[in-house]
Amino acid sequence: MAFAAAVYTGKRRLDECPRAKNSSFRQVVGRTENRTVMEENLDATVARLRKKVSQIDLASSAKRLEGAFCGGKLTVKVFGKHFGVDGQGNLYSDIHIHPWVTIPILSYIIDCTGVPVSGLWVPFRELRGGKDWHRLFGQRCERPLKKIADEHPELFEDMMDLFNGRQANQYDSDISIVLYPLPKMPMLISYWKPDDGLDSQLSLFFDSTAEDNLNVKSIYALGTGLVRMFEKIALRHAYAHRDIL
């Protein structure tokens, strides 16, 4: 316990543990180092975006972003929840601010041109910058979401309510719901249940104007962030159901 505390506070290294096998601590240390590098890169990106936001007149940008400006803060809705941004790029909300949300919100403030939503849905691969990212998007976003829908069909529909989704009639799917991760960035989730020996299917669609209001990397981040939230909710649901049984 004392050694673990020393490692946690940085006074000792994990590889100094006499009981740890070399292969074991190398794996753990490697994962820790990778996580540290990722966190440093994330911090650097956020710092760069905040600097850009500090150079933007938030009051005059409110209409362009479909937000509101009051008390020195710009407020926009993220999945229907209010998020405030001040002149230094700091975020404020009554709910927990997930790290994956920060970059898309700041990027939205910087990149959004204010082009009206067209109502024309396209898959990620048909976005201008989607060609290089669509395979990874399928693996990290659509496939995990499909798994959640397969394993927790009722929960999947309930989770839509948590994020202020609205029902849509698109592509004759069993579940078709529109979410608004950002005001001018609607997202359509269409899910087809297994039927007559055919496997289930899930697809994510975006408005054709998506890249006029957000860069493709941030669109990808929104998708992966949504998956993380759904996975956490599904996990809590599974634990609660197990406890009841």
C-alpha positions in Angstrom: 0.0 0.0 0.0 2.8 2.4 0.9 4.6 1.6 -2.4 1.4 2.2 -4.4 0.9 5.5 -2.7 4.5 6.5 -3.5 3.9 5.6 -7.2 0.7 7.6 -7.2 2.4 10.7 -5.9 5.3 10.3 -8.2 7.9 9.5 -5.5 8.6 6.0 -6.8 8.4 4.4 -10.3 6.2 1.4 -11.0 9.2 -0.6 -12.3 10.8 -0.4 -8.9 8.2 -2.8 -7.4 10.1 -6.0 -6.4 7.0 -8.2 -6.9 6.0 -7.0 -10.4 7.1 -9.2 -13.3 9.0 -7.3 -16.0 6.5 -8.0 -18.7 3.6 -6.9 -16.5 5.0 -3.5 -15.5 6.2 -2.8 -19.0 2.7 -3.1 -20.3 1.3 -1.0 -17.5 4.0 1.6 -17.8 3.5 1.7 -21.6 -0.2 2.3 -21.3 0.4 5.0 -18.6 3.0 6.8 -20.8 0.7 6.6 -23.8 -2.2 8.0 -21.8 0.1 10.8 -20.5 1.1 11.8 -24.0 -2.5 11.8 -25.2 -3.5 14.0 -22.2 -0.6 16.4 -23.0 -1.7 16.6 -26.6 -5.3 17.2 -25.6 -4.2 19.9 -23.2 -2.1 21.6 -26.0 -5.0 21.4 -28.4 -7.5 22.9 -25.9 -5.0 25.7 -25.1 -4.6 26.5 -28.8 -8.4 26.6 -29.4 -9.0 28.7 -26.3 -6.5 31.3 -27.6 -8.4 31.5 -30.9 -11.7 31.8 -29.1 -10.3 34.7 -27.0 -9.8 36.6 -30.2 -13.4 36.2 -31.3 -16.2 38.7 -30.5 -18.6 36.2 -28.8 -21.5 38.8 -28.6 -21.6 39.4 -32.3 -21.1 35.6 -33.0 -24.1 34.5 -31.0 -26.5 34.7 -34.0 -24.0 32.9 -36.3 -23.7 30.1 -33.7 -27.4 30.0 -32.9 -26.6 30.8 -29.3 -27.2 33.6 -26.9 -24.8 36.1 -25.2 -25.4 37.4 -21.7 -23.2 38.4 -18.8 -20.0 38.1 -20.8 -20.7 34.5 -21.8 -21.9 32.8 -25.0 -24.4 30.0 -24.3 -25.0 27.2 -26.8 -26.9 24.0 -26.5 -25.0 20.7 -26.5 -27.4 17.7 -26.8 -30.1 20.1 -25.5 -28.1 21.1 -22.4 -26.8 24.7 -21.9 -23.1 25.3 -22.1 -21.5 28.6 -21.5 -18.2 29.9 -22.9 -16.4 33.0 -21.7 -14.0 35.3 -23.5 -11.0 33.1 -22.5 -12.6 29.9 -23.9 -13.5 28.4 -20.5 -16.6 26.2 -20.4 -19.4 26.3 -17.9 -22.4 24.0 -17.4 -24.7 22.7 -14.7 -23.8 19.2 -15.8 -20.5 17.4 -16.0 -18.3 18.6 -18.9 -16.9 15.6 -20.6 -13.4 16.2 -22.0 -14.4 15.1 -25.5 -17.0 17.9 -25.6 -14.5 20.7 -25.0 -12.7 20.5 -28.4 -15.9 20.3 -30.6 -17.5 23.2 -28.8 -14.5 25.5 -29.1 -14.0 24.3 -32.7 -17.7 25.1 -33.4 -17.3 28.6 -32.2 -14.2 29.1 -34.4 -15.3 27.2 -37.5 -19.0 27.6 -37.8 -20.0 29.8 -40.8 -23.7 29.9 -39.8 -24.9 28.1 -42.9 -28.5 26.9 -42.3 -29.1 23.2 -42.0 -30.2 21.8 -45.3 -32.2 18.8 -44.1 -30.3 16.5 -46.5 -28.7 13.6 -44.7 -25.4 12.0 -45.8 -23.2 9.3 -44.3 -19.9 10.3 -42.8 -18.0 9.0 -45.8 -19.7 11.5 -48.1 -18.6 14.5 -46.1 -15.8 16.4 -47.8 -13.2 15.2 -45.3 -14.8 11.9 -44.5 -13.0 9.8 -47.0 -9.9 9.4 -44.9 -11.8 8.9 -41.6 -14.9 6.9 -42.5 -13.4 3.4 -41.8 -12.2 4.5 -38.4 -15.5 6.2 -37.8 -17.3 2.9 -38.6 -15.1 1.0 -36.1 -15.2 3.5 -33.3 -18.7 5.0 -33.7 -21.2 3.0 -35.7 -20.1 -0.5 -34.7 -20.1 0.1 -30.9 -23.4 1.9 -31.1 -24.9 -1.0 -33.0 -23.7 -3.4 -30.2 -25.4 -1.2 -27.6 -28.6 -1.2 -29.6 -28.4 -5.0 -30.1 -27.8 -5.7 -26.4 -30.0 -3.0 -24.8 -32.8 -2.1 -27.4 -35.1 -0.6 -24.8 -32.3 1.3 -23.1 -31.1 2.6 -26.4 -34.5 4.3 -27.0 -34.6 5.6 -23.5 -31.1 7.1 -23.9 -32.4 9.2 -26.8 -34.7 11.0 -24.4 -31.7 11.8 -22.1 -30.1 13.7 -25.0 -33.2 15.5 -26.2 -33.5 13.4 -29.4 -36.6 13.5 -31.6 -38.2 10.8 -33.6 -37.8 10.9 -37.3 -39.1 8.8 -40.2 -36.0 8.1 -42.3 -35.0 5.1 -44.4 -37.7 2.8 -43.0 -35.6 2.0 -40.0 -37.0 0.6 -36.7 -35.4 3.4 -34.7 -34.7 6.7 -36.3 -33.8 9.6 -34.1 -32.3 13.0 -34.6 -29.9 14.5 -32.0 -28.4 17.9 -31.8 -24.8 17.7 -30.5 -24.5 21.4 -31.4 -27.1 23.9 -32.7 -26.2 23.6 -36.4 -24.8 20.1 -36.2 -27.8 17.6 -36.3 -27.0 13.9 -36.2 -29.3 11.1 -37.4 -29.1 7.6 -35.9 -31.0 4.9 -37.8 -31.2 1.4 -36.5 -32.6 -1.7 -38.1 -33.4 -4.7 -35.8 -32.5 -8.3 -36.8 -35.1 -9.8 -39.1 -35.6 -13.0 -41.0 -32.0 -14.1 -40.5 -30.6 -10.7 -41.4 -28.2 -9.1 -39.0 -29.0 -5.7 -37.4 -27.7 -2.5 -38.9 -27.0 0.9 -37.5 -25.9 4.0 -39.5 -25.1 7.6 -38.5 -25.9 10.4 -40.8 -25.0 14.1 -40.8 -26.5 17.1 -42.5 -24.9 17.9 -45.8 -23.8 21.3 -44.4 -21.9 19.7 -41.5 -18.4 20.7 -42.5 -19.5 24.3 -43.1 -20.1 24.5 -39.4 -17.5 22.1 -37.9 -14.3 20.5 -39.0 -14.3 16.7 -39.7 -12.0 15.8 -36.8 -14.4 17.4 -34.4 -17.4 15.7 -36.1 -15.5 12.4 -35.5 -14.9 13.5 -31.8 -18.6 14.1 -31.3 -19.4 10.6 -32.6 -16.8 8.8 -30.4 -17.9 10.9 -27.4 -21.5 9.9 -27.9 -20.4 6.3 -27.9 -18.5 6.7 -24.7 -21.5 8.2 -22.9 -23.8 5.5 -24.2 -21.4 2.8 -23.1 -21.2 4.2 -19.6 -25.0 4.4 -19.3 -25.4 0.9 -20.6 -22.8 -0.4 -18.1 -24.6 1.3 -15.2 -27.8 -0.2 -16.5 -26.3 -3.7 -16.6 -25.0 -3.4 -13.0 -28.3 -2.1 -11.7 -30.1 -5.0 -13.4 -27.7 -7.5 -12.0 -28.2 -6.1 -8.5 -32.0 -6.4 -8.8 -31.6 -10.0 -9.9 
